[in-house]
């Protein structure tokens, strides 16, 4: 499971959250934002482990939680907290003797449940709410009260040892203001891809003593996947499986990376397609130009002028202002990387997908808004 899988990077994210746990002012929740498969859920699971000397982390998967009423939501919250405490060996026998939640769920939570829990734990209690977009949608539909996020903040302010952290898909970045007053804009931490050093650590350190992934192999993997955390985990898993089947082959080579590449492409093809569908028209046009330019001249300088020249030969010309704005957007999405020689695609695996699928003649949907991931049916 994610809680026990090897984990790399995110030192800045951990540091920010740890600083919040030491903050007596209690200024609200930390929000971890990122695209699908960038490691938001893995981060929350590892927060619970990393801070176990400081706080009890309670992981709450909102996508699997009943949010069709406040009573159901607060009851699910209480049940998850209780289960976590039991799993961690806390004595919570008194919780079974509490009055039922009744028709005043907030009063029950504040006067009955939380005082008992915090008294039993005698440490900080950190609520880790995964996929906050589900809660946003529940508030908008009227299933949860309009002040739900304000209420969570009031709980953290009322109970000194209660803290909150959330995750949000970057497709909902424009909705961050709706998480106020629980989340301030300065408390949003954007998760991006792993650095080359972090990918190298992930592939090497957890298996030290079993087999070796030389630096050149780790670098090749980084170039292939661009540091995408989910793909890095998958590569590590595939390496481990191959070693389990043939333990005598205990040093991986560049040929092993090459052999794995077609299966890795198939594994991630649906994610690349979903990424493409989220792009707007200009982003698709520019990426199509980039993929063809790279294919035809891998060592050539890639910049806005080169892209404009390529597009001028098509029915989709763009001026330099539009191209530069699009390049910044693609960099923000971790699709492109700035380099001393201009710009580059972050992952050669994506380059392969673009060559197979990016066509300027394809219809671009009128809306580039992402399709929300389905939350629990209500």
C-alpha positions in Angstrom: 0.0 0.0 0.0 0.9 3.7 -0.3 1.7 3.9 3.4 4.5 1.3 3.1 5.8 2.1 -0.4 9.2 3.7 -0.7 8.9 7.5 -0.7 11.3 10.2 -1.9 11.5 14.0 -1.8 8.9 16.5 -0.6 11.3 17.9 2.1 9.9 21.4 1.6 6.3 20.2 2.0 7.2 18.3 5.2 9.0 21.3 6.5 6.0 23.6 5.9 3.6 21.3 7.6 5.9 20.7 10.5 6.2 24.4 11.0 2.4 24.6 11.1 2.3 22.0 13.8 4.6 24.1 15.9 2.6 27.3 15.2 0.6 28.4 18.3 -1.4 30.9 16.3 -3.2 28.2 14.3 -3.7 30.2 11.1 -5.5 27.5 9.2 -4.8 24.4 7.0 -2.0 23.6 4.7 -3.2 22.6 1.2 -1.1 20.3 -1.0 -2.1 20.8 -4.7 -1.0 18.9 -7.7 -2.0 17.0 -10.8 -3.2 13.4 -10.7 -0.5 10.9 -9.8 1.9 13.5 -8.6 1.9 11.9 -5.1 -0.6 13.8 -3.0 -2.1 10.7 -1.4 1.3 9.2 -0.9 2.4 12.4 0.8 -0.5 12.3 3.3 0.3 8.7 4.2 3.9 9.5 4.8 3.0 12.6 6.8 1.2 10.3 9.2 4.4 8.2 9.5 7.0 11.0 9.5 5.3 13.0 12.3 4.2 10.2 14.5 6.4 11.5 17.4 4.6 14.9 17.1 1.1 14.1 16.0 -1.4 11.4 15.3 -2.1 11.6 11.6 -5.6 10.6 10.6 -5.9 9.9 6.8 -9.5 10.5 5.5 -10.1 9.6 1.9 -13.0 12.1 1.0 -13.6 10.3 -2.3 -14.7 7.2 -0.3 -16.5 9.1 2.5 -20.2 9.7 2.7 -20.7 13.5 2.3 -24.4 13.6 1.6 -25.1 15.3 4.9 -23.2 16.9 7.7 -24.3 14.2 10.2 -22.9 11.5 7.9 -19.7 13.5 7.2 -19.0 14.2 10.9 -19.9 10.6 11.9 -17.5 9.3 9.2 -14.8 11.6 10.5 -15.3 10.4 14.1 -15.3 6.8 13.0 -12.0 7.2 11.0 -10.4 9.0 13.9 -11.4 6.2 16.3 -10.2 3.4 13.9 -6.8 5.2 13.5 -6.4 5.4 17.3 -7.3 1.8 17.8 -4.8 0.7 15.1 -2.1 2.8 16.8 -2.7 1.1 20.2 -4.5 3.9 22.0 -7.0 3.0 24.7 -10.3 4.4 23.5 -12.8 2.3 25.4 -14.5 5.5 26.6 -15.4 6.3 23.0 -17.7 3.3 22.8 -19.7 4.7 25.7 -20.4 8.1 24.1 -23.9 9.3 23.4 -25.0 8.8 19.7 -24.4 11.7 17.4 -28.1 12.7 17.3 -29.5 15.6 15.4 -26.9 18.1 16.5 -23.7 16.7 15.0 -21.6 19.8 15.6 -22.5 20.0 19.2 -21.8 16.3 19.6 -18.4 16.6 17.9 -17.3 19.6 20.0 -18.8 18.8 23.4 -18.6 15.0 23.4 -16.2 13.4 20.8 -13.2 15.7 20.4 -12.6 16.4 24.1 -12.5 12.6 24.7 -10.2 11.9 21.8 -7.8 14.7 22.5 -7.7 13.7 26.2 -6.9 10.2 25.3 -4.2 11.1 22.7 -2.6 14.0 24.7 -0.8 14.9 21.5 -1.6 16.8 18.3 -4.3 15.4 16.1 -3.7 16.0 12.4 -6.7 15.5 10.1 -5.4 14.6 6.6 -8.3 15.2 4.1 -7.5 13.8 0.7 -9.3 15.1 -2.4 -10.8 18.3 -1.1 -12.7 18.7 -4.4 -15.2 16.2 -3.1 -16.0 18.4 -0.2 -16.2 21.5 -2.5 -18.7 19.7 -4.7 -20.7 18.6 -1.6 -20.9 22.2 -0.4 -21.9 23.5 -3.8 -24.7 20.9 -4.1 -26.1 21.8 -0.7 -25.3 18.4 0.8 -22.8 20.0 3.3 -23.4 23.5 4.9 -22.0 26.5 3.1 -19.7 27.3 6.1 -18.1 23.8 6.2 -14.6 25.1 5.6 -15.1 27.9 8.1 -16.3 25.3 10.6 -13.2 23.2 10.2 -11.1 26.3 10.9 -13.2 27.1 14.0 -12.6 23.6 15.3 -8.8 24.0 14.9 -9.0 27.3 16.7 -11.1 26.0 19.5 -9.0 22.9 20.1 -5.3 23.8 20.4 -4.1 20.3 19.4 -6.3 19.9 16.3 -4.7 20.6 12.9 -5.9 20.1 9.3 -4.1 19.4 6.0 -5.8 18.8 2.6 -5.0 17.8 -0.9 -6.6 19.2 -4.1 -6.2 18.2 -7.7 -4.6 21.1 -9.8 -7.7 21.0 -12.1 -9.5 22.8 -9.3 -6.8 25.5 -8.8 -9.3 28.2 -9.7 -11.5 27.1 -6.9 -9.0 27.5 -4.1 -10.6 30.7 -2.8 -13.7 28.6 -2.1 -11.7 26.8 0.6 -11.4 30.0 2.6 -11.2 30.8 5.4 -9.7 27.3 6.2 -7.0 27.7 3.5 -5.2 31.0 2.8 -3.4 31.5 -0.6 -0.1 31.6 1.2 -0.7 28.1 2.6 -0.9 26.4 -0.8 2.0 24.1 -1.6 2.2 22.9 -5.2 3.7 19.5 -5.7 5.8 19.0 -8.8 7.9 16.2 -10.2 10.8 14.6 -8.5 14.3 16.0 -9.1 16.9 13.7 -10.7 18.5 13.2 -7.2 15.1 12.2 -5.7 14.4 9.7 -8.5 17.9 8.3 -8.0 17.3 7.9 -4.3 13.9 6.2 -4.8 15.4 3.7 -7.2 18.5 2.9 -5.2 18.2 3.3 -1.5 15.1 1.1 -0.6 16.8 -1.8 -2.4 20.3 -1.4 -1.2 21.8 -4.8 -0.4 19.4 -6.6 -2.7 20.4 -5.3 -6.1 22.0 -2.2 -7.7 20.5 0.5 -10.0 23.6 2.4 -11.2 23.5 6.1 -11.5 23.4 6.0 -15.3 20.3 3.8 -15.1 18.6 6.2 -12.7 19.5 9.1 -15.0 18.0 7.3 -17.9 14.8 6.7 -16.0 14.6 10.3 -15.0 15.0 11.4 -18.7 12.3 8.9 -19.7 9.7 9.8 -17.2 10.6 13.4 -16.3 10.5 12.7 -12.6 6.8 11.9 -12.5 6.4 10.3 -9.0 3.8 7.7 -10.0 6.0 6.5 -12.9 9.1 6.5 -10.7 7.3 4.3 -8.2 6.2 2.0 -11.1 9.7 1.6 -12.5 11.0 0.8 -9.0 8.2 -1.8 -8.6 9.0 -3.4 -12.0 12.7 -3.5 -11.2 11.9 -5.2 -7.9 9.6 -7.8 -9.6 12.3 -8.6 -12.2 14.9 -9.1 -9.4 12.5 -11.4 -7.5 12.1 -13.6 -10.6 15.8 -13.6 -11.4 17.8 -12.7 -8.2 21.1 -13.6 -9.8 20.6 -10.5 -12.1 21.4 -8.1 -9.3 22.8 -5.1 -11.3 20.4 -3.3 -13.7 21.7 -1.9 -17.0 20.6 0.6 -19.6 19.3 -2.3 -21.7 17.0 -3.2 -18.8 15.6 0.4 -18.9 15.2 0.1 -22.7 13.4 -3.2 -22.3 11.0 -1.8 -19.8 10.1 1.3 -21.9 7.3 -0.2 -24.1 5.5 -1.6 -21.1 5.9 1.8 -19.3 4.5 3.6 -22.3 1.4 1.4 -22.3 1.0 1.7 -18.5 1.0 5.5 -18.7 -0.8 6.0 -22.1 -4.2 6.8 -20.5 -2.6 9.4 -18.3 -1.0 11.2 -21.2 -4.3 11.1 -23.0 -6.0 12.6 -20.0 -3.4 15.3 -19.9 -3.9 16.1 -23.5 -7.6 16.4 -23.0 -7.0 19.0 -20.3 -4.9 21.2 -22.5 -6.4 24.2 -24.3 -6.1 24.8 -28.0 -2.8 26.8 -27.9 -1.2 24.3 -25.6 -1.9 21.5 -28.0 -0.8 23.4 -31.0 2.6 24.4 -29.3 3.2 20.8 -28.0 2.6 19.4 -31.5 5.1 21.8 -33.0 7.6 21.0 -30.2 7.3 17.2 -30.7 7.9 17.5 -34.4 10.8 20.0 -34.0 12.5 17.7 -31.5 11.9 14.6 -33.7 13.4 16.3 -36.8 16.3 18.0 -35.0 17.0 16.6 -31.6 20.0 18.8 -31.0 18.5 22.0 -32.4 17.6 25.0 -30.3 14.0 25.0 -29.3 12.5 28.3 -28.4 9.5 30.5 -29.2 11.0 31.7 -32.5 11.5 28.2 -33.7 8.0 27.2 -32.8 6.6 30.3 -34.5 8.5 29.4 -37.7 7.1 25.8 -37.6 3.5 27.0 -37.0 3.8 29.6 -39.8 3.9 26.6 -42.2 0.6 25.3 -40.9 -3.0 26.6 -40.7 -2.4 27.4 -37.0 0.0 30.3 -36.8 0.6 32.0 -33.4 2.5 35.2 -32.5 5.4 35.2 -30.1 3.3 36.7 -27.3 0.8 33.8 -27.5 3.6 31.2 -27.8 5.6 32.6 -24.8 2.4 32.6 -22.7 1.7 29.0 -23.7 5.3 28.0 -22.9 5.0 29.4 -19.4 1.7 27.5 -18.9 3.3 24.2 -20.1 6.3 24.8 -17.8 3.9 25.3 -14.9 2.3 22.0 -15.7 5.7 20.3 -15.6 5.4 19.4 -19.2 8.3 21.6 -20.4 11.6 22.3 -18.7 13.7 25.5 -19.2 17.3 24.6 -20.3 20.4 26.6 -21.2 19.6 25.8 -24.8 16.0 26.9 -24.7 13.2 24.6 -23.6 12.8 20.9 -23.6 10.1 18.3 -23.0 10.3 17.0 -19.5 9.9 13.3 -20.5 11.0 11.4 -23.6 8.1 9.0 -23.0 5.7 12.0 -23.5 7.6 12.8 -26.7 6.8 9.3 -28.0 3.1 9.7 -27.1 2.9 13.1 -28.9 4.5 11.7 -32.0 1.9 8.9 -32.0 -1.1 11.1 -31.2 -0.7 14.9 -31.5 -2.2 16.1 -34.8 -3.2 19.7 -35.5 -6.2 18.6 -37.5 -7.9 17.1 -34.5 -10.8 18.9 -33.0 -10.1 20.7 -29.8 -13.1 20.7 -27.3 -14.6 24.1 -26.7 -13.8 23.8 -23.0 -10.4 22.9 -21.6 -11.7 22.4 -18.1 -10.8 19.0 -16.6 -13.5 16.4 -16.0 -13.8 16.1 -12.2 -12.9 12.7 -10.9 -16.0 11.0 -9.6 -16.5 11.3 -5.8 -18.4 8.7 -3.8 -21.9 8.3 -5.2 -24.4 10.0 -2.9 
